[in-house]
Amino acid sequence: METYTDEQISFQLILHSGNARSCIIQSIRAYKDGRIDESDTFLTKAEEELGKAHDIHFQMIQKEASGAKTDVSLLFMHAEDHLMSALSMKEIVKEMLDLFQSKNL
């Protein structure tokens, strides 16, 4: 199993969270253009990317819980910010799309 530096892990979190955010934006734009199926596909892709980011984050939590020292850097805080904002965006957009679909907007 490969060992990654804290910086590499942070960049992986940023990568997957950023990919998810892009898919979320594409999802709402597709819905706005009437491409409902494509909108759903983008949300599914976003959830896959967030799943990858969550797995990385969870591994870091497990590492610290096992007693390994974890350095909290500005880069890591930035990565967590990306993850949390993408998760929030996903939930808001899902709720909006459900609302739009139920109101036929």
C-alpha positions in Angstrom: 0.0 0.0 0.0 1.4 3.4 -0.9 2.0 6.0 1.7 1.0 9.6 0.9 2.2 12.8 2.4 -0.3 15.1 4.2 0.1 17.5 1.3 -0.8 14.8 -1.3 -3.8 13.8 0.8 -5.0 17.4 1.0 -4.7 17.8 -2.8 -6.7 14.6 -3.3 -9.4 16.0 -1.1 -9.4 19.2 -3.1 -9.4 17.3 -6.4 -12.4 15.1 -5.6 -14.3 17.9 -3.9 -13.7 20.2 -6.8 -14.8 17.6 -9.3 -18.0 17.1 -7.3 -18.6 20.8 -7.1 -18.2 21.1 -10.9 -20.7 18.2 -11.4 -23.2 19.8 -9.1 -23.1 23.1 -11.0 -23.4 21.2 -14.3 -26.4 19.3 -12.9 -28.4 22.4 -12.1 -27.4 24.0 -15.4 -28.6 20.8 -17.3 -31.8 20.9 -15.4 -32.3 24.6 -16.2 -31.8 23.7 -19.9 -34.4 20.9 -19.7 -31.9 18.1 -19.8 -33.3 16.3 -16.7 -31.7 12.9 -17.3 -28.3 14.5 -17.8 -28.9 16.5 -14.6 -29.4 13.3 -12.6 -26.2 11.8 -14.2 -24.2 14.8 -13.0 -25.5 14.5 -9.5 -24.6 10.8 -9.5 -21.1 11.7 -10.6 -20.9 14.3 -7.9 -21.9 11.8 -5.3 -19.2 9.4 -6.5 -16.5 12.1 -6.3 -17.8 13.0 -2.8 -17.6 9.4 -1.8 -13.9 9.3 -2.8 -13.2 12.5 -0.8 -15.1 11.1 2.2 -13.1 7.9 2.1 -9.9 9.8 2.1 -11.1 12.0 5.0 -12.3 9.0 7.0 -8.9 7.3 6.6 -7.3 10.4 8.0 -9.7 10.3 11.0 -8.9 6.6 11.5 -5.2 7.3 11.4 -5.4 10.0 14.0 -7.8 7.9 16.2 -5.2 5.1 16.1 -2.7 7.5 17.7 -0.8 8.7 14.7 0.1 12.4 14.9 -1.8 14.5 12.4 -0.5 18.0 11.4 -3.3 20.4 10.6 -2.0 22.8 8.0 -3.6 25.7 6.2 -3.7 23.4 3.1 -5.6 20.7 4.9 -8.1 23.3 6.3 -8.6 24.5 2.8 -9.2 20.9 1.6 -11.7 20.4 4.3 -13.4 23.6 3.4 -13.7 22.4 -0.2 -15.2 19.1 1.0 -17.7 20.7 3.3 -18.9 23.3 0.8 -19.3 20.6 -1.9 -21.3 18.5 0.5 -23.5 21.5 1.3 -24.0 22.4 -2.3 -25.0 18.9 -3.2 -27.7 18.8 -0.5 -29.1 22.2 -1.4 -29.1 21.4 -5.2 -30.8 18.0 -4.6 -33.5 19.7 -2.5 -33.9 22.4 -5.2 -34.3 19.9 -8.0 -36.8 17.9 -6.0 -38.8 21.0 -5.4 -38.6 22.0 -9.1 -39.7 18.6 -10.2 -42.6 18.5 -7.7 -43.8 21.9 -8.9 -43.0 21.2 -12.6 -40.7 24.2 -12.9 
